[in-house]
Amino acid sequence: MMQMMGDPSGEFTRECGMELTHPGPHSKGLWGRCKRFAMYVVNCEVKYVAVSESEDDPAGDDHPGSSCVEAVMKAIQDYQKDDK
C-alpha cells in the first residue's frame, strides 16, 4: 500500500530540509516550493530519499528521473531484497 501526502503549510518541507531556496524559482514568484523529491518511509523510519536537483537545475524540472516512480520503485524493491 502506498500513501501520498501533501504539505500545504510547508512545515514538513522545511523541517526535512526540502524547501527550494535557490533564487531562480524565487525570481518567478515560486516561494515556499519544495524540492522535487521522493521519500520511502516504513513505520516512521526513512528508508530512502531521492532528490532531483543539480547546480544547473535546482528545481529538478529538467532531470526529475531520480525521484520518479521507476527509480523509487527500484529502490524499494532493492531495499526489500536486502531486508530479507
C-alpha positions in Angstrom: 0.0 0.0 0.0 1.2 3.5 -0.8 0.2 6.7 0.8 0.9 10.1 -0.7 0.7 13.2 1.4 0.5 16.9 0.8 2.1 19.7 2.8 0.0 22.8 2.2 1.6 24.8 5.0 5.2 23.8 4.1 6.0 22.8 7.6 7.2 19.3 6.8 9.1 20.6 3.7 11.1 23.0 5.9 11.7 20.5 8.7 13.1 17.9 6.4 15.3 20.3 4.5 13.5 20.1 1.2 12.5 23.8 0.8 13.7 25.1 -2.6 15.7 28.2 -1.7 17.5 28.8 -4.9 16.9 32.3 -6.3 15.9 31.1 -9.8 12.4 29.9 -8.8 12.0 32.8 -6.3 12.5 35.2 -9.2 9.5 33.6 -10.9 7.3 34.1 -7.7 7.7 30.4 -6.6 8.1 31.0 -2.8 7.8 28.1 -0.5 8.2 25.4 -3.2 9.7 22.1 -2.2 12.5 20.4 -4.0 11.4 17.6 -6.3 11.9 14.6 -4.0 10.6 11.2 -3.1 10.8 9.5 0.3 10.2 5.9 1.3 9.2 5.5 4.9 8.4 2.3 6.8 7.0 2.5 10.3 8.2 6.1 10.8 11.7 5.2 9.6 13.1 6.9 6.5 14.5 4.1 4.3 15.2 6.0 1.0 15.3 9.6 -0.1 15.9 10.8 -3.7 16.2 14.5 -4.6 16.1 15.6 -8.2 18.3 18.6 -8.2 21.6 19.8 -9.6 23.5 23.0 -9.8 22.2 23.9 -13.2 18.7 22.5 -12.5 17.9 23.4 -8.8 14.2 22.5 -9.1 14.9 19.2 -10.8 12.4 20.0 -13.6 14.7 19.2 -16.4 16.0 15.9 -15.0 13.5 14.5 -12.5 14.5 10.9 -13.0 15.9 10.1 -9.6 12.6 10.9 -7.8 10.3 9.5 -10.5 8.3 6.4 -9.9 10.6 4.0 -11.8 13.7 4.9 -9.7 11.8 4.9 -6.4 10.1 1.6 -7.1 13.5 0.1 -7.9 14.9 1.5 -4.7 12.0 0.0 -2.7 12.5 -3.4 -4.4 16.2 -3.3 -3.6 15.5 -2.4 0.0 13.0 -5.2 0.3 15.5 -7.7 -1.1 18.2 -6.6 1.3 15.9 -6.6 4.2 15.1 -10.3 3.9 
